């Protein structure tokens, strides 16, 4: 009797937790934001003078630029490598082949950004 009254919780959870595709322009916006943060961090480091290194109070901005620029650069590398890998996706012959291709994509993109 209680079975006919109780809702189907599994079906409710399945509907509530169904994957949602992100907007199409999200990747483009994310990439441009990461690129902008990386460029701003590089500009900040270029403007920093080595003579200011003597005073530890002046270390916050360059350290923040290094951390944020590094994180944004890493995110940019991973985002571009993932997009390129998805565009050229083929059936991997094994786990090692897939891992090798993924690492190759990451290093290729890192070299491209470092130039």
N, C-alpha and C positions, 0 to 999 in steps of 0.2 A: 504494500500500500504506500509506503513512504517513497518507493522508487518512482512511482508515477508523478508524485508531487515535486520531488527534488529536481533541480535543474541539472543539465548535463555539464558538469564543471570542466570536463576535458574539452568539450567543444567550445565552451566560453573562453578557456585559456588559449586554445589553439587560435581562435579569432583575435583575441587581445594581443597575443604575442606573434602575430604574423609579420614577416619581414616587410619593411617599408622601403621602397627605393628612394634614394635621395634625389633632389632636383637635378636636372641635367647640368645646370650651370654651376653647381656646387664645386666640382673639381676645378673649373676654370677660376672661380673666385678664390678658392683655397690656394691654388698655385700662384696667382697674382699677389695674394697677401703674403705668402711665404717668401716670394721673390722680393717684395718690397721691404720686408723685415730684414732679409739678408743684406740688401743694398744699404739700408739705413745703418745697420750694424757696421758694415764695412766703411761707410762714410764717417761714422763716429770714431772708429779706430784710426782712420787716416788723419782726422783732425786732432787727435790726442797727441800731446807733446811728451817726449820722453823725459824732459826736465821735471815734469809734474810727478814723476814716479817717486820722488823723495818723500812726499807727503802722503801718508796712507789714506787720508781723507779724500784724496782725488782718485782712489782706485775703484770706487763703486761704478762709475760710468763705463770705464773700459772693461771691467769684469762682466758687467751686465751685457755689454755689447758682444763680448766673446760668447757668453752662455746663450743668449737669445739668438745671435747670429748663427752659432753652431747648431742649435736645435732647429731653427728654421731651415738652414741649409740641409740638414739631415732629412727633415720632413720633405723638402723639395726633391731631394735625390730619390727618396723612396716613392714619392707620388709619381714622379716621371718614369721611374723604372717600372712601376706597376702598370702604368698606362701603356707603356711600350710593350711590356710582356703580354698584356691582355690583347693588344692589337695583333701580335704575332703568335698568339697561342696555338700550340699544336699539341697533340697527345704526347706526353712524355713517355719515354721508354722505361723509365724507372725513377726512383726517388733521387738517386745521385745525379741523374741527368737534369731533373727539374731544379735541384739545389744549385748545380753548376750554372745553369742558365740564369737563375735569379741573381746569383752573386756577380755574374758577368754583367748583367743589366745595371746593378747597383754601382759597380766600379766604373762602368762606362759613363753613367750619368754623373758620378762624382768628379771624374776627370773633366767632363764637359763644363760643369759649374765652376770648377777651380780655375779654369782658363780665363 
